[in-house]
């Protein structure tokens, strides 16, 4: 794929792209940026993942509709992501989707790794260099499979996040959140007790060029905290000088991030 090859406008993309969320895992910064730009112009919601750890976290916390996975990640990281998605470890934090469509992008010389990726459950393999039009077609075909029936709700104590409908409620009370606040909440809910650093949150939600937007993150976090905790309860905790986490500890009735409903 080259910078001169431009994708069609969203109106020319397949209807399967409407509201589809795609995790793009690529450790080369310029390639990741270019691919995300093309997909966004074609109407997809793009979740950039510059590392295997980022990809796995996004697959667990946001339950995307498709994963694009570069096989050239160091230390067989891509194969570990595939293995964890298809056969998650018992008790792993967050949700995974064993039937998540996966397209792997591989080099000409990585025949053994390509074969292993297909054995681990990759749906489609594209060998570099590939045409963006072919990638877009493959994505559309996989998305036409329709709903998979996998769980789409995160339940943490009284907090419920419906990932399919993009709805949030506290003890049954609906909470209206704009896009960025919703994304921030979903990232934090993917690992509720973990402290997410400000650079990581900025990269995941605002993109790789957002490192200096700390005040923007703080403002969104403050508004999210007020909406989730009008009575002052401890949701969205500011760990001063470091970042944010969702809560101090998980309620006894909620030993982990558990599915509540299916689509």
C-alpha positions as CSV (number, residue, x, y, z in Angstrom):
1,X,0.0,0.0,0.0
2,X,1.4,3.4,-1.0
3,X,0.5,6.9,0.1
4,X,-0.6,7.8,-3.5
5,X,-3.3,5.1,-3.4
6,X,-6.3,6.8,-1.7
7,X,-9.4,4.9,-0.4
8,X,-12.9,5.7,-1.6
9,X,-15.1,8.0,0.5
10,X,-17.4,6.3,3.1
11,X,-20.2,6.4,0.6
12,X,-18.3,4.1,-1.7
13,X,-17.4,1.6,1.0
14,X,-19.4,-1.5,1.7
15,X,-22.4,-1.0,4.0
16,X,-20.8,-3.5,6.4
17,X,-18.4,-0.8,7.4
18,X,-21.0,1.3,9.1
19,X,-20.2,1.6,12.8
20,X,-17.6,-1.2,12.6
21,X,-14.7,-1.0,15.0
22,X,-11.3,-2.3,13.8
23,X,-8.2,-2.8,15.8
24,X,-5.1,-2.1,13.7
25,X,-2.0,-3.6,15.1
26,X,1.2,-2.4,13.4
27,X,4.5,-1.5,15.2
28,X,5.8,0.7,12.4
29,X,4.5,4.2,13.2
30,X,4.2,5.6,9.6
31,X,2.5,2.5,8.3
32,X,0.1,2.4,11.2
33,X,-0.8,6.1,10.7
34,X,-1.4,5.6,6.9
35,X,-3.5,2.5,7.3
36,X,-5.6,4.1,10.0
37,X,-6.1,7.2,7.9
38,X,-7.3,5.1,4.9
39,X,-9.7,3.0,7.0
40,X,-11.1,6.1,8.7
41,X,-11.8,7.7,5.3
42,X,-13.7,4.6,4.4
43,X,-16.0,5.0,7.3
44,X,-14.5,2.6,9.9
45,X,-13.9,3.4,13.5
46,X,-10.2,2.8,14.0
47,X,-8.5,1.7,17.2
48,X,-4.7,1.9,16.6
49,X,-2.5,-0.6,18.4
50,X,1.3,0.0,18.1
51,X,2.1,-3.2,20.0
52,X,0.8,-6.7,20.7
53,X,-0.1,-5.7,24.3
54,X,-2.1,-2.7,23.0
55,X,-3.9,-5.0,20.5
56,X,-4.8,-7.6,23.1
57,X,-6.1,-4.9,25.5
58,X,-8.3,-3.3,22.9
59,X,-9.7,-6.7,21.9
60,X,-10.5,-7.4,25.5
61,X,-11.9,-4.0,26.5
62,X,-13.7,-2.8,23.4
63,X,-14.7,-6.1,21.7
64,X,-14.0,-4.8,18.2
65,X,-15.6,-6.1,15.0
66,X,-12.3,-7.1,13.4
67,X,-8.6,-7.2,14.0
68,X,-5.9,-6.3,11.5
69,X,-2.7,-8.0,12.8
70,X,0.9,-7.5,11.4
71,X,2.8,-10.7,11.7
72,X,6.2,-9.0,11.8
73,X,5.7,-7.9,15.5
74,X,8.8,-8.7,17.5
75,X,9.1,-11.9,19.7
76,X,6.2,-13.6,18.0
77,X,3.9,-11.1,19.6
78,X,1.3,-11.4,16.8
79,X,1.0,-15.2,17.3
80,X,0.6,-14.7,21.1
81,X,-2.3,-12.2,20.4
82,X,-4.0,-14.8,18.1
83,X,-3.5,-17.6,20.7
84,X,-5.0,-15.5,23.5
85,X,-8.0,-14.5,21.4
86,X,-8.8,-18.0,20.1
87,X,-8.0,-19.8,23.4
88,X,-8.0,-17.3,26.3
89,X,-6.4,-18.2,29.5
90,X,-8.9,-19.1,32.3
91,X,-9.4,-16.0,34.5
92,X,-7.9,-13.6,32.1
93,X,-9.0,-10.0,32.7
94,X,-11.6,-8.5,30.5
95,X,-13.5,-10.1,27.7
96,X,-12.2,-11.8,24.5
97,X,-14.1,-12.9,21.4
98,X,-13.0,-16.3,20.1
99,X,-14.9,-15.7,16.9
100,X,-13.4,-12.2,16.2
101,X,-12.5,-11.9,12.5
102,X,-8.7,-11.6,12.1
103,X,-6.8,-10.6,9.0
104,X,-3.0,-11.1,9.2
105,X,-0.6,-9.0,7.2
106,X,2.6,-10.8,6.5
107,X,5.9,-10.5,4.6
108,X,7.0,-12.6,1.6
109,X,9.7,-14.5,3.6
110,X,7.6,-15.4,6.7
111,X,6.1,-18.6,5.4
112,X,6.4,-20.6,8.6
113,X,4.9,-17.8,10.7
114,X,2.1,-17.3,8.1
115,X,1.3,-21.0,8.3
116,X,1.3,-20.9,12.1
117,X,-1.1,-17.9,12.1
118,X,-3.6,-19.8,10.0
119,X,-3.3,-22.8,12.3
120,X,-4.1,-20.5,15.2
121,X,-7.3,-19.3,13.6
122,X,-6.5,-16.3,11.4
123,X,-9.3,-15.9,8.9
124,X,-7.5,-14.2,6.0
125,X,-3.8,-13.7,5.1
126,X,-2.6,-10.8,2.9
127,X,1.0,-10.8,1.8
128,X,2.8,-7.4,1.6
129,X,2.8,-5.4,-0.6
130,X,-1.0,-5.6,-1.0
131,X,-3.5,-3.2,-2.6
132,X,-5.6,-1.3,-0.1
133,X,-8.7,-2.1,-2.3
134,X,-8.1,-5.8,-1.7
135,X,-7.8,-5.3,2.0
136,X,-11.0,-3.2,2.1
137,X,-12.8,-6.0,0.2
138,X,-11.6,-8.6,2.6
139,X,-12.7,-6.6,5.6
140,X,-16.2,-6.0,4.1
141,X,-16.6,-9.7,3.4
142,X,-15.7,-10.7,6.9
143,X,-18.0,-8.1,8.4
144,X,-20.9,-9.5,6.4
145,X,-20.9,-12.5,8.6
146,X,-23.1,-10.5,10.9
147,X,-23.5,-10.6,14.7
148,X,-21.6,-13.5,16.3
149,X,-23.6,-13.7,19.4
150,X,-20.6,-12.8,21.7
151,X,-21.1,-10.9,24.9
152,X,-21.1,-7.2,24.5
153,X,-21.6,-5.9,28.1
154,X,-19.0,-5.1,30.8
155,X,-20.5,-5.3,34.3
156,X,-18.4,-3.8,37.2
157,X,-20.5,-3.6,40.4
158,X,-23.3,-1.2,39.7
159,X,-21.7,0.0,36.5
160,X,-22.8,-1.5,33.2
161,X,-21.3,-0.7,29.8
162,X,-23.2,-2.0,26.8
163,X,-20.5,-2.1,24.1
164,X,-22.9,-3.0,21.3
165,X,-25.3,-0.1,21.9
166,X,-22.7,2.3,23.4
167,X,-24.8,2.7,26.5
168,X,-23.8,3.2,30.1
169,X,-25.8,2.9,33.3
170,X,-25.2,3.1,37.1
171,X,-27.5,0.9,39.1
172,X,-29.9,1.0,36.2
173,X,-29.7,4.8,35.8
174,X,-28.7,5.8,32.3
175,X,-25.6,7.9,31.9
176,X,-25.2,10.0,28.7
177,X,-21.6,10.2,27.6
178,X,-20.1,11.8,24.5
179,X,-17.7,9.8,22.4
180,X,-14.4,10.6,24.0
181,X,-15.7,10.1,27.6
182,X,-17.3,6.8,26.5
183,X,-14.0,5.7,25.0
184,X,-12.1,6.7,28.2
185,X,-14.5,4.7,30.3
186,X,-14.3,1.6,28.1
187,X,-10.5,1.6,28.3
188,X,-10.4,2.0,32.1
189,X,-13.1,-0.7,32.4
190,X,-11.0,-3.2,30.4
191,X,-8.8,-3.5,33.5
192,X,-10.6,-1.7,36.3
193,X,-8.0,-1.7,39.0
194,X,-5.0,-1.0,36.8
195,X,-3.5,2.5,36.7
196,X,-3.4,3.7,33.1
197,X,-0.7,6.3,32.4
198,X,-1.7,9.6,30.8
199,X,0.5,9.0,27.7
200,X,-1.1,5.6,27.2
201,X,-4.7,7.0,27.5
202,X,-3.9,9.8,25.2
203,X,-2.4,7.4,22.6
204,X,-5.3,5.0,22.8
205,X,-8.1,7.6,22.6
206,X,-6.7,10.6,20.9
207,X,-4.1,8.9,18.7
208,X,-0.3,8.8,18.5
209,X,0.1,12.6,18.0
210,X,-1.7,13.6,21.2
211,X,1.1,13.4,23.8
212,X,0.8,17.1,24.8
213,X,-2.9,17.1,25.3
214,X,-2.8,16.3,29.0
215,X,-5.2,19.0,30.0
216,X,-7.7,17.6,27.5
217,X,-7.5,14.2,29.1
218,X,-7.9,15.7,32.6
219,X,-11.0,17.7,31.6
220,X,-12.6,14.6,30.1
221,X,-11.8,12.5,33.1
222,X,-13.2,15.1,35.5
223,X,-16.5,15.3,33.5
224,X,-16.7,11.5,33.4
225,X,-16.1,11.3,37.1
226,X,-18.9,13.7,37.9
227,X,-21.4,11.9,35.6
228,X,-20.6,8.5,37.0
229,X,-20.4,9.5,40.7
230,X,-22.8,12.4,41.4
231,X,-22.7,11.4,45.1
232,X,-19.0,11.4,45.4
233,X,-18.4,7.6,45.2
234,X,-15.0,6.4,43.9
235,X,-15.2,5.9,40.2
236,X,-12.5,7.3,37.9
237,X,-9.6,7.8,40.3
238,X,-6.9,10.3,39.6
239,X,-3.5,8.9,40.5
240,X,-1.6,12.1,40.8
241,X,1.3,12.5,38.5
242,X,0.7,9.1,36.9
243,X,-2.8,8.6,35.3
244,X,-6.2,7.2,36.1
245,X,-7.9,4.0,37.1
246,X,-11.6,3.1,37.4
247,X,-11.8,1.9,41.0
248,X,-9.8,0.9,44.1
249,X,-11.0,-2.7,44.1
250,X,-13.6,-4.8,42.5
251,X,-16.9,-5.4,44.5
252,X,-17.1,-8.8,46.1
253,X,-20.1,-9.6,43.9
254,X,-18.0,-8.8,40.8
255,X,-14.8,-11.0,40.9
256,X,-13.8,-9.7,37.4
257,X,-15.0,-8.0,34.3
258,X,-17.9,-10.3,33.4
259,X,-20.3,-10.5,30.5
260,X,-23.9,-9.8,31.3
261,X,-25.8,-10.0,28.0
262,X,-25.4,-11.2,24.5
263,X,-26.2,-9.8,21.2
